[in-house]
Amino acid sequence: YYHEIEIPLAIKYYPLKTGFNINAGISCQYLFNTTETIPLKSGQTTTLANHNFTKYILSTNLGIGYDFLISSEFILSLNPVFRLNLTNSCVGSYFDEKIYSAGLEFGIGKMF
């Protein structure tokens, strides 16, 4: 199991007068638990710590999305997003392993 906390900083740009937006930013991730469950020949499993991953990872985020007004104070955001790590993901690797991912982000925001 891999447990991490991520702190993103993003900017949204609204090129039209609608909820359509382009967003980009940077994230800092801290990996605080890296254990692996390994199956044994006996049918049992064992859990081992994996120290091959970098504890701190810096990544970029890029996406397009739409904000839906759900009341006079709250918005619902739907954003397909692409992430690319800027730092190497593995400690002591000969290869420059920068993980990327794509997904869908949901969010609720309060308008001030």
C-alpha positions as CSV (number, residue, x, y, z in Angstrom):
1,Y,0.0,0.0,0.0
2,Y,1.2,3.5,-0.8
3,H,-0.1,6.4,1.2
4,E,0.6,10.0,0.3
5,I,-0.6,13.5,0.8
6,E,-0.6,16.0,-2.0
7,I,-0.8,19.8,-1.8
8,P,-1.8,21.3,-5.1
9,L,-1.6,24.9,-6.2
10,A,-3.6,25.6,-9.3
11,I,-4.8,28.6,-11.4
12,K,-8.0,28.5,-13.4
13,Y,-8.5,30.7,-16.5
14,Y,-12.0,31.3,-17.9
15,P,-11.5,32.2,-21.6
16,L,-15.3,32.5,-22.1
17,K,-18.1,33.9,-20.0
18,T,-19.2,30.4,-19.2
19,G,-18.0,27.8,-16.6
20,F,-15.5,26.4,-19.1
21,N,-11.9,26.8,-17.8
22,I,-8.3,25.8,-18.4
23,N,-6.4,25.0,-15.3
24,A,-2.7,24.4,-14.5
25,G,-0.6,24.2,-11.5
26,I,2.0,22.4,-9.5
27,S,1.8,19.9,-6.7
28,C,4.0,18.7,-3.9
29,Q,3.5,15.1,-2.8
30,Y,4.8,13.4,0.4
31,L,4.9,9.6,0.5
32,F,4.6,8.5,4.1
33,N,3.9,4.8,3.8
34,T,5.2,2.3,1.3
35,T,4.4,-1.3,2.1
36,E,4.0,-4.3,-0.2
37,T,1.9,-7.4,0.4
38,I,3.7,-10.4,-1.2
39,P,2.0,-13.8,-1.7
40,L,3.9,-16.8,-0.5
41,K,3.9,-20.3,-1.9
42,S,2.1,-21.5,1.2
43,G,-0.9,-19.4,0.3
44,Q,-0.2,-16.9,3.0
45,T,1.0,-13.3,2.5
46,T,3.7,-11.2,4.1
47,T,4.0,-7.4,4.2
48,L,7.3,-5.7,3.6
49,A,8.4,-2.1,3.6
50,N,9.5,-0.7,0.3
51,H,12.1,2.1,0.5
52,N,12.8,2.4,-3.2
53,F,10.5,5.4,-3.7
54,T,11.3,9.1,-3.3
55,K,9.6,10.7,-0.2
56,Y,9.0,14.1,-1.9
57,I,7.7,14.4,-5.4
58,L,7.0,17.5,-7.4
59,S,4.5,17.4,-10.3
60,T,2.7,19.6,-12.8
61,N,-1.0,19.5,-13.4
62,L,-2.8,20.5,-16.6
63,G,-6.5,20.2,-17.3
64,I,-9.7,21.6,-18.9
65,G,-12.9,21.6,-17.0
66,Y,-16.3,23.1,-16.4
67,D,-17.7,24.7,-13.2
68,F,-21.5,24.2,-12.6
69,L,-23.3,26.7,-10.4
70,I,-25.3,24.6,-7.9
71,S,-26.4,27.5,-5.7
72,S,-25.7,31.2,-5.3
73,E,-22.7,30.4,-3.2
74,F,-21.4,26.9,-4.3
75,I,-19.9,25.5,-7.6
76,L,-19.3,21.9,-8.6
77,S,-16.1,21.4,-10.7
78,L,-15.5,18.6,-13.1
79,N,-12.0,18.5,-14.6
80,P,-10.2,15.9,-16.7
81,V,-6.6,16.3,-15.6
82,F,-3.1,15.2,-16.7
83,R,-0.2,15.0,-14.2
84,L,3.5,14.6,-14.9
85,N,6.1,14.2,-12.1
86,L,9.0,16.6,-12.4
87,T,11.2,14.6,-10.0
88,N,12.4,11.0,-10.2
89,S,10.0,8.6,-8.5
90,C,12.6,5.9,-7.5
91,V,15.6,6.3,-5.2
92,G,19.0,5.2,-6.8
93,S,17.5,4.3,-10.2
94,Y,19.6,4.4,-13.3
95,F,16.6,5.5,-15.3
96,D,14.8,8.8,-15.0
97,E,11.4,7.4,-13.9
98,K,8.9,10.2,-13.9
99,I,5.4,8.8,-13.5
100,Y,2.4,10.4,-15.3
101,S,-1.3,9.9,-14.8
102,A,-4.6,11.1,-16.1
103,G,-7.9,11.2,-14.4
104,L,-11.1,13.0,-13.5
105,E,-11.3,15.4,-10.6
106,F,-14.4,16.5,-8.9
107,G,-14.6,19.4,-6.5
108,I,-17.0,21.7,-4.6
109,G,-16.0,25.3,-4.1
110,K,-17.5,28.3,-2.3
111,M,-17.7,31.6,-4.0
112,F,-16.7,34.7,-2.0
